[in-house]
Amino acid sequence: MLAGGIVEPGGGSPGGVVAFVAVSAGVSGSRLFKVEGPADAPVVRELEGATTIDLNRMQRDAERELRPVLEAIQALGGKAALARPSAAWVCARVREHLKLTEGLALD
């Protein structure tokens, strides 16, 4: 996991997650994925091959995209904060995605 953030569920909201993951594809290069959406059912999508990796920008984007989730939980009276998601959890979402969509089993 290169960068990301998570707002844990609370106040009747499922929370949200945004994270960026690089997967080494061996000789054929690396692939970049974005994990985003509700924390209980995030969506994984592959970013274009020419995507520039700017870790600071990715972190700022994740925080900006999660701000509405954070504010929605707080507006409902829930306690919410932005945290860093578990890299193992995020990477597992990408592995599941690749297995389902491409039949790839990654370690």
C-alpha distance (Angstrom), angle and dihedral (degrees) to the residues before:
residue distance angle dihedral
M1 . . .
L2 3.78 . .
A3 3.80 101.5 .
G4 3.76 139.6 -20.6
G5 3.74 152.1 128.9
I6 3.78 139.9 -137.3
V7 3.78 134.2 -158.8
E8 3.78 107.8 -155.5
P9 3.82 118.0 -130.8
G10 3.78 116.3 -86.9
G11 3.79 145.5 134.7
G12 3.80 91.8 36.8
S13 3.81 92.7 -53.5
P14 3.82 125.6 115.2
G15 3.79 90.6 -135.5
G16 3.78 121.8 -133.1
V17 3.76 144.4 -108.3
V18 3.81 136.2 -156.6
A19 3.80 119.9 179.8
F20 3.79 139.2 155.9
V21 3.81 120.9 -140.1
A22 3.80 130.4 -174.3
V23 3.80 118.1 -152.6
S24 3.78 119.9 -163.5
A25 3.79 109.1 -132.8
G26 3.80 93.6 -169.5
V27 3.79 114.9 -130.3
S28 3.80 92.9 0.5
G29 3.82 92.6 62.2
S30 3.77 133.4 -115.3
R31 3.77 131.6 -48.8
L32 3.80 127.4 -147.5
F33 3.82 123.7 -144.7
K34 3.78 134.7 -173.6
V35 3.80 119.8 -148.1
E36 3.81 111.3 -161.1
G37 3.76 145.2 152.7
P38 3.78 136.9 53.8
A39 3.80 111.6 1.5
D40 3.80 90.3 -125.8
A41 3.83 95.1 52.6
P42 3.81 112.5 17.1
V43 3.79 122.1 179.5
V44 3.80 121.9 -131.1
R45 3.79 120.8 -149.7
E46 3.76 132.3 171.8
L47 3.78 117.1 -120.7
E48 3.77 121.3 -136.4
G49 3.78 117.2 -80.4
A50 3.79 93.5 -116.8
T51 3.82 93.4 56.6
T52 3.79 111.6 136.1
I53 3.78 113.1 -130.4
D54 3.79 107.8 -131.8
L55 3.80 106.1 162.4
N56 3.81 95.2 -167.2
R57 3.81 91.6 51.1
M58 3.81 91.5 46.9
Q59 3.80 90.2 52.6
R60 3.81 92.2 47.7
D61 3.84 90.6 47.8
A62 3.81 91.3 50.6
E63 3.80 91.6 50.4
R64 3.82 92.2 46.1
E65 3.82 92.6 48.9
L66 3.81 92.0 48.9
R67 3.82 95.7 47.6
P68 3.87 93.6 88.5
V69 3.82 91.1 51.2
L70 3.79 90.6 50.0
E71 3.80 92.3 48.4
A72 3.83 92.9 46.2
I73 3.81 92.1 55.1
Q74 3.80 91.3 46.2
A75 3.82 90.9 48.8
L76 3.81 88.7 55.8
G77 3.80 89.8 53.7
G78 3.78 95.9 -102.3
K79 3.76 124.0 135.5
A80 3.78 109.9 -116.4
A81 3.75 137.3 171.1
L82 3.76 137.0 169.6
A83 3.81 113.7 -108.6
R84 3.78 137.5 169.4
P85 3.81 111.7 -96.1
S86 3.77 120.5 -127.3
A87 3.81 107.8 -89.5
A88 3.81 89.4 -144.4
W89 3.83 91.2 55.2
V90 3.83 93.8 46.9
C91 3.82 93.2 45.9
A92 3.81 89.8 49.2
R93 3.83 88.8 57.7
V94 3.83 89.6 53.5
R95 3.82 91.8 46.9
E96 3.82 90.3 51.0
H97 3.81 90.1 48.9
L98 3.81 93.1 51.0
K99 3.79 92.3 46.7
L100 3.82 92.7 50.3
T101 3.81 97.3 41.7
E102 3.81 102.6 33.4
G103 3.79 106.2 14.9
L104 3.82 89.9 -118.1
A105 3.79 117.1 150.2
L106 3.81 108.7 -158.9
D107 3.78 127.3 -173.8
